[in-house]
Amino acid sequence: MTTDTSEKGLEAHIVTDMTGHQITASGALTGDGFSDDPEPFVGLHNWLLGDRLDYDRAWTVDLFQLRAFISVTQPRLVEAFDLDNDSPARQKFLARLQGEIGKRGVIDVLRRGVKHGAHDVDFFFGTPSPGNLKATQRFALNRFSVTRQLRFSRDDTAHALDLALFINGLPIATFELKNSLTKQTVEDAVEQYKRDRDPREKLFEFGRCIVHFAVDDAQVKFCTHLKGKTSWFLPFNKGWNDGAGNPPNPAGIKTDYLWKHILTPLSLTDIIENYAQVVERKDPKTNRTKRDQLFPRFHQLDVVRKLLADAREKGAGRRILIQHSAGSGKSNSIAWLAHQLVRLAYSAGQVFDSVIVVTDRRILDQQIRDTIKQFAQVGATVGHAERSGDLRRFIADGKKIIITTVQKFPFILNDIGEQHKDRRFGIIIDEAHSSQGGKAAAALNAALSGAEDGEEDETVEDKINAIMESRKMLPNASYFAFTATPKNKTLEIFGEPFPEGDVVKHRPFHSYTMKQAVQEGFILDVLRYYTPVNSYYRLVKTVDADPEFDSKRATKKLRRYVESNDHAIRLKAEIMVDHFHEQVLTLNKVGGQARAMVVTSGIERAIQYYQAISGYLIERKSPYRAIVAFSGEHEFRGMKVTETTLNGFTSKDIVDRIETDPYRFLICADKFQTGYDQPLLHSMYVDKALSGIKAVQTLSRLNRAHPQKHDAFVLDFMNDTETIRASFDRFYRTTILSDETDPNRLHDLKAALDDHQIYDHSQIENFVSLYLSGAGREHLDPILDACVATYDEILGEDSQIDFKGRAKAFTRTYAFLSSILPYTNADWEKLSIFLNFLLPKLPAPREEDLSNGILEAIDMDSYRVEKQAMQRVQLSDQNAEIDPVPTEGGGHKIEPELDRLSSILRSFNDLFGNITWADTDRIRRLIATEIPDKVAANASYQNAKQNSDRQNARIEHDKALSGVIISLMKDDTELFKQFSDNPEFRRWLADTVFADTYNRSAAL
């Protein structure tokens, strides 16, 4: 007998695995074997084989399984609802059940049951707690059934689903199966759902099933809401080689994890109880409430389950790093983890008394509330600690989940004075920052351990020891750090150590890489259409003299000068607006809903762009408008302005307003460049130097997926391709720390600082003793001032720079290492305290700015920009290793490089270039005289100027100009080529000639 490699054979194989019985391709059942798989969430009982004839298409229930469950668990309801007969009583019950599912969704009906008349009807018994025999017996009464070839439609009986899953007769999942051996894939299954599964069928209505799976022997995709052609299927794969797909399975089919491990009765129950949910959100466009049904992605389910298993096994005191790509759903992962951590129990009781979520994103507060509201009383469970004393009060009041922001952390923690050493905490850090290894972490640890200055009779040594211990990662807390872009400090503090050769490296506990997310289509490749833009300027002297300036500093100032010049800003703004209208809106990107972000280098530049873009939008009669985003109040050209005064609405409304017309451009100065989740963002115009983590975080604002979003576009006026490539390479796959920081460097740094003889041991001891005893400034400052005087008197300029550099390196490295070293060092702690007060008093090196005055001596003669070729930035397919925290310090003064102004301008103009013409004088004459004269003489152009408006005149002008340039093609090939191939030159020439000829006409 040959192997059945057909689609029906795959169907039979899946059902055999699920039911524990041998199933033939025809559907016959043989044997009575049961799975003994040791994996978590496998056990108690297998799936039952359902009969498709028992499915009632009118009420979308398996009547046999529903009656069987109720008769065993609530037998009195069989007679009350007359379930054995097709009677009015049964019809009323089924109508009530279907009405509740339609209103609340099947998830909530399974969780909470239905009230019908005088009866409370249960439809599901949840996960039994360990050791609870009665709950285990009740759970075993649930009827998990799988039905093959389910004919779902009352009208079209020809179509059938390959598989449908039911819990106690209620449908919860559907399957369409394909088989690569018959040359069909998961994409064919997706297409079948979109084409042949009418979303108007009752079974496919929102909320009536939890999930719909498209499956082949290599990949899995799922959808929670079928919408015909716009149905959005997401991948549900393990990942392979840090990318998409699934690893080879030596024990079977690549995708059998789905039915063997994910959809077992216990695992599916866990998903229904703790992950799947219907959430509501306000649509800012219509102000109507929309409902979304959530089902976890594989990596979300996997990471939360593994973290819970680790915490249950090892208790508190762990440091764990999770590297999940931006846009991969970290918010939901954190919410699901938080609400389960507070209920996590092991043999000794609750693992954690409270969970603290540290985040920069306010949206997490609402997401966690939405996640928990179906499981507990939100008010008694969740607290948002944003004011002084909130955290202390929430802990005292028994709040289980406490949400706070990184910015509020120090202020909140200063007020905490109660002892909490007997309590256990789970600390979830959203977008973990390297600062968690320094002062912020020390303050947090002190707060949770109850460490304070203590009683009055404590010695200086006691206080030093208490400070050192407060910096340690607490044994009564576990830290769960989520980030897409781990720094070296973050990896060393939270990463999993592993030996390789003679070094110890660190890696994340769990990763969902940018590579996998992009390959799966869950996020977009923001570097697929990356287009750098080169700027070209020509600067000229405006003074007769030829003074000398520091060439390096002068070049930086000149670059800032030209890029912030109003003419340059206007030109770049026009390019942005034109590109958005002609290449984004015209091509109907994101179904016509596309938005753009303009990334600027500061508030001044953002306001300039806001005014230039707003003015140009009005000029080209665009229906769209811009929003500017920056923090605080700023003085701009003599006036104090804020977001509110410029936009006409408050800061808190920006997120909603950018989703509604007429707003299409979001112009940012730092704000919205990290953590901002807006799937409608399609294009980004960058006029800010970016590299490293900042580059990845900023450009990743574009990567959020949307059902109608198929690409993203970056136009970069400031950065080069190699810088962007190197920035993304570090985080494309799993990021690994190449080695641990050597604590002996602290000994070396301390020795080098001591050798400068700025202080002696007795001064440090005396200062620390006075400081810890609360002495006044009049006792502390004399010690510091004496050291500053010595610093000024005995050290030369290079030695001062060396001392200050090493002092900063010592305090920075010690603040980091003190949180992770298994031992303490009182001398290091005392020196760190002392240096933290001494450093602010040390004067900056006396350094004259030898570039002062250069901007007053120059002017901009010309400016243009030129788009380079659009390119796909290819990233490395190797795990990136980053170096440990640098511990070097010191340095020396960099001598200025003096040069004449004329030479600096010549070098600058050569560096940033301009068009070089073979016959410059002839080209100037053509542009200044001949071309304008010929264009002005064009009859259609003259007629438009006299009888129409400026806009129509410009249209005729551009036609006339093109004709003139074509006529010059034979004699002036160089000019024709620039006009044809260089859109920036073409724009400049058209603007110049139009201004000349239109104004000339108006003056006559």
Secondary structure, DSSP 8 states (H G I E B T S, - for coil): -----SHHHHHHHHHHHHHSSEE-TT--EE--------STT--S---EE--GGGEETTTTEEHHHHHHHHHHH-THHHHHTTTTS--HHHHHHHHHHHHHHHHH-HHHHHHH-EEETTEEE--------TT-HHHHHHHHT--EEEEEEE---SS-TT--EEEEEEETTEEEEEEEE--GGGT--HHHHHHHHHHHS-TTSGGGSTTTSSEEEEE-SS-EEEESS--GGG---EE----BTTBSS----TTS-TTTHIIIIISSHHHHHHHHHHT-EEEEEE-TTT--EEEEEE---HHHHHHHHHHHHHHHHH-S--EEEEEE-TTS-HHHHHHHHHHHHTT-EETTEES-SEEEEEES-THHHHHHHHHHTTTS-HHHHEEE--STTHHHHHHHTT-SEEEEETTTHHHHHHT--S--TTS-EEEEEET--GGGGTHHHHHHHHHHHT--S--TT--HHHHHHHHHHHHS--TTEEEEEEESS--HHHHHHHSEEEEETTEEEEE-SEEE-HHHHHHTTSB--TTTTEEEEEEEEEEEE-SSS--EEEHHHHHHHHHHHHHHSHHHHHHHHHHHHHHIIIIIITTTGGGGT-EEEEEESSHHHHHHHHHHHHHHHHHTT-S-EEEEE-SS-EEETTEEE-HHHHHSS-GGGHHHHTTSTTEEEEEESSTTSSS---TTEEEEEEES---HHHHHHHHGGG-B--TT----EEEESS--HHHHHHHHHHHHS-EEE-S---THHHHHHHHHHHHTTSS-HHHHHHHHHHHHTT--HHHHHHHHHHHHHHHHHH--HHHHHHHHHHHHHHHHHHHHHTTT-SS--HHHHHHHHHHHHHGGGS-------TTTTSGGGEEEEEEEEEE---B------S-EEE---------------EEEHHHHHHHHHHHH-----TTHHHHHHIIIIIHHHHHHT-HHHHHHHHHS-HHHHHHHHHHHHHHHHHHTTTT-HHHHHHHHH-HHHHHHHHHHHHHHHHHHHHH-
